[in-house]
Amino acid sequence: MFTLPILGDTVALALSEQSKFMFTRYKKYGSVFRLNLLGRPMYILSDVEALRGPYRDEGAVPEVPFPTFKLLMGDFNVPGGGKHVHGPWRKASLAALGPAGLQAMFPAVLRVMQSHLAEWAAAGQVDVFQSARRMGLELAVDVVADVELSPAVDRTWFKQQVETWLYGMWGLPVPLPGSALAKALAAKKVLLGVLGQELAADHAAYKDKWTELGSSTAAMADDLVARAASAAAEGTKASGTPRLSHVTRLGLFGLGATEVEHSALSVLHAIMGAADTTRFALFNTWALVAQSPRVQDKLYEEQQKVMEEFGPELTYKAACSMPYMDATVKECMRLLPASAGGPRRLTAELKAGDVVLPAGSYVWMYSWLLHCLDPACWDGDTSVDVPAHMDWRNNLEGAFRPERWLSEETRPKHYFTFGYGTHLCAGINLAYLEIRTMLALVVRKYRLRLRTPDMLTRARYFPFIEPAAGTDTVLLEAR
Ligand code: HEM
């Protein structure tokens, strides 16, 4: 094990491709090593057996220890709230994000995507990094958090404030005047003020119900689910699933945060969970697909069949009936994960091989590294910089193979982009649906080609993939 100065690890990770960086450390130090990331010592573990307990909340809690995150999200840890808070909150989240909820959200998802595609089509090209950012934001505000604003509030202005708030998350944890964090904190204040006013009546009714149910998270979760179901039965609500914004709020209420500013903050929490994650997923997927005419042709063939079966309109059912598309999205998320996963703070010591990590340490099941070590894909060769199945840089066609997801023998066994265990992403199927929908709309009409073919090679890698300025244009060539 080793330690390097803070900037050493963070900057090195930003400049190196993440698989290469992590695999190099693994080769040098083995299955447990320590990094200083954004000012925090973190143990990166690749022993899945040892991590099973912590990622099931046994001897560990999920916690994002980065001060910037806490400043902008408030000091409320709903996933770490224990069985009585996290359990019912998760149950209600899964109800909101299950098949019926997704079907109800689909028209709004499609609307966002079609409006973007119209812009792309008019220009014949798209700057994918910025476009993914806008799309992630719109999906989060308009669909996931489903923010209702009175006409007095300019929705475009509101989204700009959200963007400023989100951007601060990636800045240094020092709110110097003019810094991204200082601007984000100011935006947070404005957003909480506006949302507090907009939500006042809804919050009051929610709180009354909460009090009536004895301030019980479990009873409130059941009530949200039951009320949505009966509203659907009476015909006053289409989907029969609870509103996600009401579910997100439940987490904070469960932690005792029941004032109107907490309801406002819970909207920001919903946006945070969905915006940048989706944005990186969209960008990473487009970046890979745009480099592979082979995969695009196979996606196109599949879309021809889908249109024959379901007609030219992209419906929810059609969007759920695309096995090669599904495999492509998973393959993109395996090769270029949109998230490295979430860390855990140990509440008891953890034995991993011959290493004992004390309580209080942070451990991380780091998706990029575990994908390198996938027993179904990796032959154990440590003489290479990056295992062949992760080496999109030198071996794109060999590494980027959606087909590997289509048979039991080749299906990857390590896939941690959406986490693992008790906190596996509750929005995973929504994220997949969004990416599939956009990709289907595009490949039906266009071939994609990067104007700067080595865009990804020249990108920065941590905390997320960011292409060098002016290199992210994708050209759309009509089929
Ligand atoms: C491609 C997009 C996304 C990625 C890569 C992603 C990734 C993740 C990861 C890695 C976790 C686990 C964190 C941990 O273990 O500490 C997680 C949890 C979660 N995600 Fe996502 N996410 C995405 C999109 C979404 C969306 C769109 C939503 C909401 C609609 C969402 C809602 C959640 C929630 C509620 C949790 C917490 C689950 C729990 O603690 O039980 N995610 N996500």
Residues whose N, C-alpha, C, O or C-beta is under 5 A from the ligand:
A	BS01	HEM	P62 P79 R90 S93 V144 G273 A274 T277 T278 A281 A338 S339 G341 G342 P343 F416 T417 F418 G419 T422 H423 L424 C425 A426 G427 L430 A431
